[in-house]
Amino acid sequence: MKKLIYHIGKLNEEEQLKLDMEDTFSRTVEERIELGFIPMNMPIIDEAPYRIFDSMDGYRRWAKERLPSWLGYTG
C-alpha cells in the first residue's frame, strides 16, 4: 500500500519531480504498464474486424478519404 504524502503550499519543480518519482517507483511494473495505456474507441478503425486492400495505394487512398487527420494515418 502506498503511503500518503501531504504538503501545504506549492512545491517547486524539483520537489514535485521527486514526489512524482517516488510515486512511480512505489508501483509495480504491471501497474505502470496498465497506467501507460489509455483505452479509446477509434472511429472507423474499430468498426470492422479487418480490411483487405489490393495494394498499399488502395489503403492510403482509403485512409486519406475516411480517417480523421488526428489519428495520423493520412499521408
FIKOLZA-1660 file (N, C-alpha, C; in steps of 0.1 Angstrom, whole numbers, plus 5000, padded with zeros to 4 digits):
% residues 75
   i   px   py   pz ch aa at
   1 5008 4988 5000  A  M  N
   1 5000 5000 5000  A  M CA
   1 5009 5012 5000  A  M  C
   2 5005 5022 4993  A  K  N
   2 5012 5035 4992  A  K CA
   2 5010 5043 5004  A  K  C
   3 5020 5051 5008  A  K  N
   3 5019 5060 5019  A  K CA
   3 5014 5073 5013  A  K  C
   4 5006 5080 5021  A  L  N
   4 5001 5093 5017  A  L CA
   4 5011 5104 5021  A  L  C
   5 5013 5113 5012  A  I  N
   5 5022 5124 5015  A  I CA
   5 5014 5137 5014  A  I  C
   6 5014 5145 5024  A  Y  N
   6 5007 5158 5024  A  Y CA
   6 5017 5169 5024  A  Y  C
   7 5014 5179 5017  A  H  N
   7 5023 5191 5016  A  H CA
   7 5015 5203 5015  A  H  C
   8 5017 5213 5024  A  I  N
   8 5010 5225 5024  A  I CA
   8 5018 5235 5016  A  I  C
   9 5011 5242 5006  A  G  N
   9 5018 5252 4998  A  G CA
   9 5022 5246 4985  A  G  C
  10 5028 5254 4977  A  K  N
  10 5032 5250 4963  A  K CA
  10 5046 5244 4963  A  K  C
  11 5048 5233 4957  A  L  N
  11 5061 5226 4955  A  L CA
  11 5069 5233 4944  A  L  C
  12 5082 5234 4946  A  N  N
  12 5090 5238 4935  A  N CA
  12 5091 5226 4925  A  N  C
  13 5097 5229 4914  A  E  N
  13 5098 5219 4903  A  E CA
  13 5106 5207 4908  A  E  C
  14 5116 5209 4915  A  E  N
  14 5125 5197 4919  A  E CA
  14 5118 5189 4929  A  E  C
  15 5110 5195 4939  A  E  N
  15 5103 5187 4949  A  E CA
  15 5091 5179 4942  A  E  C
  16 5085 5186 4932  A  Q  N
  16 5074 5179 4925  A  Q CA
  16 5079 5167 4918  A  Q  C
  17 5091 5168 4911  A  L  N
  17 5097 5158 4904  A  L CA
  17 5101 5146 4913  A  L  C
  18 5106 5149 4925  A  K  N
  18 5110 5139 4935  A  K CA
  18 5097 5131 4939  A  K  C
  19 5086 5138 4942  A  L  N
  19 5074 5132 4946  A  L CA
  19 5068 5123 4935  A  L  C
  20 5069 5128 4923  A  D  N
  20 5064 5120 4912  A  D CA
  20 5072 5107 4910  A  D  C
  21 5086 5109 4911  A  M  N
  21 5094 5097 4910  A  M CA
  21 5092 5087 4921  A  M  C
  22 5090 5091 4933  A  E  N
  22 5087 5082 4945  A  E CA
  22 5074 5075 4942  A  E  C
  23 5064 5083 4937  A  D  N
  23 5051 5077 4934  A  D CA
  23 5052 5066 4923  A  D  C
  24 5060 5069 4913  A  T  N
  24 5062 5060 4902  A  T CA
  24 5069 5047 4907  A  T  C
  25 5080 5049 4914  A  F  N
  25 5087 5037 4919  A  F CA
  25 5080 5029 4930  A  F  C
  26 5070 5034 4935  A  S  N
  26 5062 5027 4945  A  S CA
  26 5053 5017 4938  A  S  C
  27 5051 5018 4925  A  R  N
  27 5042 5010 4918  A  R CA
  27 5049 4998 4912  A  R  C
  28 5042 4987 4910  A  T  N
  28 5048 4975 4903  A  T CA
  28 5049 4978 4888  A  T  C
  29 5057 4970 4881  A  V  N
  29 5058 4972 4867  A  V CA
  29 5045 4970 4860  A  V  C
  30 5037 4960 4865  A  E  N
  30 5024 4958 4859  A  E CA
  30 5015 4970 4860  A  E  C
  31 5015 4977 4872  A  E  N
  31 5007 4989 4874  A  E CA
  31 5011 5000 4865  A  E  C
  32 5025 5001 4863  A  R  N
  32 5030 5012 4855  A  R CA
  32 5026 5010 4840  A  R  C
  33 5026 4997 4836  A  I  N
  33 5022 4994 4822  A  I CA
  33 5007 4997 4820  A  I  C
  34 4999 4993 4830  A  E  N
  34 4985 4995 4829  A  E CA
  34 4981 5010 4829  A  E  C
  35 4988 5018 4836  A  L  N
  35 4986 5032 4837  A  L CA
  35 4991 5039 4824  A  L  C
  36 5000 5033 4817  A  G  N
  36 5006 5039 4805  A  G CA
  36 4997 5038 4793  A  G  C
  37 4986 5030 4793  A  F  N
  37 4978 5028 4781  A  F CA
  37 4964 5035 4784  A  F  C
  38 4959 5042 4774  A  I  N
  38 4947 5049 4775  A  I CA
  38 4937 5042 4765  A  I  C
  39 4927 5034 4770  A  P  N
  39 4918 5028 4761  A  P CA
  39 4909 5038 4754  A  P  C
  40 4908 5037 4741  A  M  N
  40 4899 5047 4734  A  M CA
  40 4893 5040 4722  A  M  C
  41 4881 5044 4719  A  N  N
  41 4875 5039 4707  A  N CA
  41 4879 5047 4695  A  N  C
  42 4884 5041 4685  A  M  N
  42 4889 5049 4673  A  M CA
  42 4878 5047 4662  A  M  C
  43 4872 5058 4658  A  P  N
  43 4861 5057 4648  A  P CA
  43 4867 5052 4635  A  P  C
  44 4858 5045 4628  A  I  N
  44 4861 5039 4615  A  I CA
  44 4871 5027 4617  A  I  C
  45 4882 5028 4624  A  I  N
  45 4891 5017 4625  A  I CA
  45 4885 5006 4633  A  I  C
  46 4878 5009 4644  A  D  N
  46 4872 4998 4652  A  D CA
  46 4859 4993 4647  A  D  C
  47 4854 4998 4636  A  E  N
  47 4841 4994 4631  A  E CA
  47 4841 4980 4624  A  E  C
  48 4852 4976 4618  A  A  N
  48 4853 4963 4612  A  A CA
  48 4864 4955 4618  A  A  C
  49 4862 4942 4619  A  P  N
  49 4873 4934 4625  A  P CA
  49 4886 4933 4616  A  P  C
  50 4884 4935 4603  A  Y  N
  50 4896 4935 4594  A  Y CA
  50 4892 4942 4581  A  Y  C
  51 4902 4946 4573  A  R  N
  51 4900 4951 4560  A  R CA
  51 4911 4945 4551  A  R  C
  52 4907 4943 4538  A  I  N
  52 4917 4938 4529  A  I CA
  52 4918 4948 4517  A  I  C
  53 4930 4952 4514  A  F  N
  53 4933 4961 4503  A  F CA
  53 4941 4954 4493  A  F  C
  54 4939 4957 4480  A  D  N
  54 4946 4951 4469  A  D CA
  54 4961 4956 4468  A  D  C
  55 4962 4968 4473  A  S  N
  55 4976 4974 4473  A  S CA
  55 4977 4985 4484  A  S  C
  56 4990 4989 4486  A  M  N
  56 4992 4999 4496  A  M CA
  56 4986 5012 4491  A  M  C
  57 4986 5015 4478  A  D  N
  57 4979 5026 4473  A  D CA
  57 4964 5027 4477  A  D  C
  58 4958 5015 4476  A  G  N
  58 4944 5014 4480  A  G CA
  58 4942 5017 4494  A  G  C
  59 4951 5012 4503  A  Y  N
  59 4950 5015 4517  A  Y CA
  59 4952 5030 4520  A  Y  C
  60 4962 5036 4513  A  R  N
  60 4964 5050 4515  A  R CA
  60 4953 5059 4511  A  R  C
  61 4947 5055 4500  A  R  N
  61 4935 5063 4494  A  R CA
  61 4923 5061 4505  A  R  C
  62 4921 5049 4509  A  W  N
  62 4910 5047 4519  A  W CA
  62 4913 5055 4532  A  W  C
  63 4925 5055 4537  A  A  N
  63 4929 5062 4549  A  A CA
  63 4927 5077 4547  A  A  C
  64 4931 5082 4536  A  K  N
  64 4930 5097 4533  A  K CA
  64 4916 5101 4532  A  K  C
  65 4907 5093 4526  A  E  N
  65 4893 5097 4525  A  E CA
  65 4885 5095 4537  A  E  C
  66 4888 5085 4545  A  R  N
  66 4879 5081 4556  A  R CA
  66 4884 5084 4571  A  R  C
  67 4897 5084 4573  A  L  N
  67 4902 5086 4587  A  L CA
  67 4904 5100 4590  A  L  C
  68 4901 5104 4603  A  P  N
  68 4904 5118 4607  A  P CA
  68 4919 5120 4608  A  P  C
  69 4923 5132 4605  A  S  N
  69 4937 5135 4604  A  S CA
  69 4944 5133 4618  A  S  C
  70 4936 5135 4629  A  W  N
  70 4943 5134 4642  A  W CA
  70 4947 5120 4645  A  W  C
  71 4943 5110 4638  A  L  N
  71 4948 5096 4640  A  L CA
  71 4961 5094 4634  A  L  C
  72 4965 5103 4625  A  G  N
  72 4979 5102 4620  A  G CA
  72 4981 5092 4609  A  G  C
  73 4970 5086 4603  A  Y  N
  73 4972 5076 4593  A  Y CA
  73 4972 5082 4579  A  Y  C
  74 4969 5095 4578  A  T  N
  74 4968 5100 4564  A  T CA
  74 4982 5105 4560  A  T  C
  75 4984 5104 4548  A  G  N
  75 4998 5107 4543  A  G CA
  75 5000 5108 4529  A  G  C
% end
